[in-house]
Amino acid sequence: MSTAVTLETSDSGAPLPPRGAFARWWASQPWMAAGFLISSFVIGTALFTILVTLIAVGGGLVITLIGIPILVIAFQVWKGAAILERRRIKFFFGKEIPTPYRQIPPGTLFQRARAQIADPAVWRDLIYDFLLFPIGVAEFVIATVLLSISVGLMAAPSYFWIGGGVSLFGDTSTGRGWIVDTWPEALAVMVIGALLIYPCSWVLVWISRGHVWFAEVMLSSSREEELEERVDVLTKSRTDVMEAMLLERRRIERDLHDGAQQRLVSLAMNLGMAKEKMSSDPDAAQDLVNQSHEEAKMVLGELRDLVRGIHPAVLTDRGLDAAISSIAGRCPVPVTVSVLLKERPAEAVESTAYFIVAECLTNVAKHSNATRASVRVMQEGQSLLLDIWDDGSGGATMTGSHGLGGLADRVAALDGKFEVVSPRDGGTRVYAEIPCGL
């Protein structure tokens, strides 16, 4: 057996530079805020005009049935505009607003349409789309006034050079107010304008942050909706885990009945016959005892394998790195193992990670026709990440409550994420993210 296993363990290391630091700095700059506020006015005006037209025309013609497709178009427009608004906020500020829509259940076209219409997030989208127009107008006026004041004051020397005098807070014809009619005054006004650039620009930043806060309230899930969705997910995952436990119990019962139990029955019969022949035919009795000895060793091997499938002793005694290395060492395909753990995870997390690796390497050995594979386990933040890859034939799917589908249920029960990428043209990659804060 040619198996390559390399193990890397580390509880310290040089910190990596923060991801996206330049992007966050760029998004926090005043010019991004000014561009966002001005674009809000343009988008809000266009969207308000389109939606008012579509809804008014569609509502007026709905009695003739012609208005129904127009209202459907309006529905798609306001929902699509909300999706684009989330992307616009992410582009300008790097702020991710999660999609709040409920999952559309399978069924007829009418049932699916009714489910979408009953989604509260869709109607919040419509309210936000309509409010974007007055909000955009107010933001445009504020941005324009602030930029005009600071830039206008900075341009005072140009006005003075062209016109010979500048009236800031008055009228040049009457001579009232502050009349800039000397070069020193014009330069002083320019300095005042330059000093106002900073506070004016940060006013724009705070206004845009208020807009983003409002968008988060309107375009994301409410606390009640998140809790409802969480309850649904937990209910489904609990049901799936219970089904997986029943299947596992049946598998153990079947293995005991078909394997160890049959061998123990055979062992008892051989020992019984040996007992009867002990006085009349000692040689035959000796042969039966020898057979019983071999049978007992086979029973012990099967029981050991069965117990290992339930929970391996090496995982309890030495942890995840040693247990995964043990699995990889028994795999007929060369496996490279990399385990980077800051601390030992909780027992439930550790056990789930072990069975993910065990099932994936079993699939590699039996079905993939792979020539090499790799297992990477690392701790990032409060999550344990697993990346298992092979160069086999691909085509793996998550179906049913066993195999990869059972692994997905295990991970979902721990509020984790599980993904399989296995194209038909070859190669399989399994990703898993399991929260460690259990």
Secondary structure, 3 states (H helix, E strand, C coil): CCCCCCCCCCCCCCCCCCCCHHHHHHHCCHHHHHHHHHHHHHHHHHHHHHHHHHHHHHHHHHHHCCHHHHHHHHHHHHHHHHHHHHHHHHHHHCCCCCCCCCCCCCCCHHHHHHHHHCCHHHHHHHHHHHHHHHHHHHHHHHHHHHHHHHHHHHCHHHHHHHHCCEECCCECCCCECCEECCHHHHHHHHHHHHHHHHHHHHHHHHHHHHHHHHHHHHHCCCHHHHHHHHHHHHHHHHHHHHHHHHHHHHHHHHHHHHHHHHHHHHHHHHHHHHHHHHHHCHHHHHHHHHHHHHHHHHHHHHHHHHHHHHCCHHHHHHCHHHHHHHHHHHCCCCEEEEEECCCCCCHHHHHHHHHHHHHHHHHHHHHHCCCCEEEEEEEECCEEEEEEEECCCCCCCCCCCCHHHHHHHHHHHCCCEEEEECCCCCCEEEEEEEECCC
